[in-house]
Amino acid sequence: MPKSVVTNSIDTTIDPAIYALYDEYCHSSMDRREFLAKASALTVGGLAMAQALLPRYAQAQTISFTDERIKPQYVQYPSAGGSSGQMRGYLVQPSQAGPHPAVLVIHENRGLNPYIEDVARRLGAAGFLALAPDGLAPVGGYPGNDEEGTKLQSSLDPQKLLCDMFNSAVFLKNHARSNGRLGAVGFCWGGGVVNYLAAEMGADLRAGAPYYGAGVDAAKVPQIKAELVIHFAANDPRINTMWPAYETALKTQGTRHTAYQYSATQHGFHNNSTPRYNAEAAELSWTRTLELFRKTLSQ
């Protein structure tokens, strides 16, 4: 079991069945019309509950792109073996000259949306050189809404997409403003990619903070040299059923890791653009993530 459980409140105005349906909508071929129709049929008020779960990114920004502590910009870089040979990402530099500890920010299964860009700005404001790659860059980039983003991402070759994330990590580690010490944080699909990179990069990745993401096969765990701080939601059976096997492999290999499960939370609790957001769990998990990066990347 994860190391600790945090007691939090949860939005009881949304039926658990609607949360489960939303998770299915986010991770399947279900379109918005079908999602809303099924929600309407599930329970009284289901349509309104479902509509409330759709992201509202404009209201969720915490760090402005004009914040004086950071210098954000979009950058392009080569990605041999990836979806197109080129990649685009959102690079956020602290305003100080640096070099800085570097953190890759990996999006969910829908491309580089405004929430992930805001996470990159949060890291920049905290003193890290942050890069949030857009896995959809080879097919035109994040399309402006999550539903189309999910469809685009599912159309890509999964291995080429992973290669684009790997190449993004290498680009960031070797950036002129980087101190050469690399960490990674990711959410949902991106959480799984953090685990993947930890295995594929070995000692080149010093720290990883996967949020509700899939683990790697036990056979690859011996390759992990990074210290991991792993975050789980309480109500997330699709992801949580994968944890025991991954935990056993990590313990067997003596991999440095700590896992936390946050009670009364849903998959996506860190994303502050929907009612799945849980402020207490998001803030505590983020504090733990920053502590990991400061400990492992700054020295």
N, C-alpha and C positions, 0 to 999 in steps of 0.2 A: 504494500500500500504506500501511497505518497506520504511524505514525512509529516505534513501537518494539514489540518483542516481549519479553514477560517469561516466563522459564522457571519453570514451576510443576509441582508433582506433581499427579497426578490419581488419583481413586479407581478402581483397576484391578479392584476386586471386582465392578463393574457392567459388564456387556457393552455395548460401544458401540451395538449394535442395540437394547438396552433404552433407552438414552438417546434414540436417535432416535425410538423408539416413544412415549416419554414426551412428547417435543416435539410429536409429532403429536397425542397425547391432549390436550395443553394448548391446541392451536391449531386444533382441528377439532371436529366433533360427536360424536366417539367418547366413550362414557361409561366410567365406571370398570370396570364389569363386562367390557366388551369389551377395554379396555386390559389388565386382568389376565389375561384369557383368552389374548389374543394374546402377551403376555409369557411366559406359561407354555408356550406352544407353540414359542416362538422358540429357547429354549436351556435346558439343564439348570440349574435354580435360577432360571429367569426370573421366576417368581412372586414369590419372596422379593426379588429385585432390584427388581422393579416396586413392591412394597409399601414398600421402603426409600426410594423416590423420592417418595412422597407426603409433603406438608409436615407438619412437626411444629412448629407455631408456638409452643407453650408453652415449648419448649426453646430457642427462638431469640431470645428477648427480650434485648436488650443494655442498654436504658435503661428503668427502671421508670417507670410513670406517676406514681409518688409521688416521683420524684427531685427534690431541692430546687432544682436548677438550672432547672427548667422549670415552666410552668403550662399543662397541656393541657386542652382542653375541646372539645366538639362545638358547632359553630355552624351557623346557617341563614342563608341570604342569597338574594336574588332572582336569577333567571337567565332573563331574557327571551329567548325564542327557543329555549330548551333543551327537555329532555324533558318538563318539567312546569311550568316557570316558577319553580321553587324548587330550591335545592340545599342540601346538608348536607356539612360537611367537618370534619376533625379539625385544630383550630388549636392549635399549640404555641408558647407565648411563652416567651422567656427570663425568668427571675425578675426581672431588672433592668427598670427602667421603660422604657428605650428612648428614642427610636425605634430600630428594628433593621433591618438589611438583610433582605429578604424572599425566601423560596424556596418555590415551588410544587412539591409532590411528587406525581407522577402514577403511579397504580397500573398494574398489568398488565391483562390482558384479563379480569379476574375481580372487580373491585371493590376496595374498601378493606379489605384483609385485615390481620391483625396485623403482618405483616412490614412493610408500607408505613407503618403507624402507628408502628412502631419507628424507621423511617428518619426520619420527621418528628420524633420525640423526639431522635434523634441530632443533627439540625440545630438543634433548640432548645437542646440542651445545649452546642452549639458557638457559640451566640450569634445564631442566625438566627430570625426570625419565620417559622415554617413552617406551610403549609396543605396538607393532603392531602385533596382533594375525593373524595367517593364518587360515582362516576358512576352507581351503582345506587340512589342515594337516591330518585329519582322512582318506583322500583318496589319500594320497601321497604328498600333498603340491602343491604350485603353480607350474604348469608344464613347465614354461619357456616362454609361450606366452599367450596372453590375450584371444584368441579365445578358446583354449582348457580350459583355466581357467574358462571362462564363462560357458562352457558346464559342467564342473565338479561342479561348484557351483550350477547350476540349478538342478543337480541330487541329491542334499542333501535335507534332510527334513528341511524345513524352520524354524520350531520351535526348532529343535535340534541345528541348526546353530546359532540361536539367543541365545540359552542357552550357547553355547560355547563362544559367545561374552560377555555375562553376567558374566560367570565364569572367563573370562580373566580380566574383570574389577575388580572383587573381588580379584583375585590373585595380580594384580598390586597395588591396594589400601593397601593390607596387606604386601607388599614386605618389606624386611628389610631396603632397601634404600629409601622407601617412607615415606613422612611425614604424610601420612594418608589422605591427601586432594587430591581428585581425580577429574580430568576433562576428557573430551572426545572430539575428533575431528574426523569427518568422511566425506567421499566424495561419492556422488551418493548413492548407497545402504548403504554405511557406514554412510552417513548423516542421513538417515532414522533410522539407528541403534542408533545413538546418541540420537535422539528424543525418541526412544523406551527405551533406558537405563535411560534417565531422568525420564520417568514415572515409570519404574520398580524399580529403585534404590532409589527413593525419596531423602532424605537428604544425602545419601551416595555418590551422584554425585553432586558436587558443581557447575560445569560449563560445558556447552556444546556448541560446535561450529559446527553445521551441515552445510555442503556445499551441496546445491542443492539436498536435501533429502526429503523424504516423512515425513509428520507429523504423529502424533498419533491420535487416535479417541478422540473426544471431551470428552468422559466419563472418559478418563484416564488423562486428563490434570490436574485435581486437585491434582494428585499425584506428579507432577513435583515441585521440590524444587530448582533445579539448576537455575542459571542465564544463559540465552541463548543469543548467538550472532549468527544470522542466515544469511547465505549468499545465494543469488540467482543470477543466470545468467538472462540477459534480454530476450534472445531468447531460452526459455526452457519451452514451453507450457505444456509438460507432467508433470513437477513438479510444475510449477507456478499456474496451475489451482487448486492445492490442498491447496494453501496458505490461501485464504480468510477464509475458515472454521476453519483452525488451528489458524489463527490470532484472530478470534473472540473468540475462546475458551481460548486462552492465556490471552486476555484482560479481559474477564469475570472473570477469576480466579485471576487476578492481578499478573500473573506470570511475573517475571522480564525478559524482552526480548527486543532485538533490532534487527530489520531485515534490511538488506541492499540488494538492487538490483543494479548490476553493468551494466551500459548501454553498448550496442554494444558488449556483451559477449555471448558466447555459454556455454551450459552445459559442465562442465569439464574445465572451464577457469583456474583453479589453477594448472592443470596438465601440466607441462612444457615439456612433451615429444611429444606433437602433436601441429599442428597449431591452435587448439582451445585455446591454452594458450594465456592469455592476461596479459602481464607483469605488467601493472599498476594496474589492478584489483586484480591480484594475490598478489602483494606486499601489497596493501592497506588492503585487506581482512586478510592477514596473520598478519599484524601489529595489526589489531583490535582483532584477535584471541589471539595473545600473550598478549595483554593488558588485555583481559578478564582473562586469566589464571594467570597472575601475580597478578591481583587484588584479585582474589577469592581463589587462592591455596597457596599463599606464606605466609599468616598470619593465 
